[in-house]
Amino acid sequence: MPKPPGKDPLVALARYSEIGFMIPAAVLLGYFLGKLADYWLHTKWLYLVGLLFGAVVGFWQVIRMALGAFKKDADPDE
């Protein structure tokens, strides 16, 4: 008997492991873009703005992914 679509454990593992990489990747990207802006504009504080912006964007994306996964799990028709 075939498995129902969307219930593959490897798919779920990939989806939820992506959440663990989302926040550090967003923070690092924000940091490096802030450092690049510091270099171009000859400032010393924009890396902090990039760091905070990356953290906010990372958490926002994780919340969106979690709500989407919760919605898919709660709605058996999809």
Secondary structure, DSSP 4 states (H G I P E B T S, - for coil): -PPPTT--HHHHHHHHHHHHHHHHHHHHHHHHHHHHHHHHHT-SSHHHHHHHHHHHHHHHHHHHHHHHHHHHHH-TT-
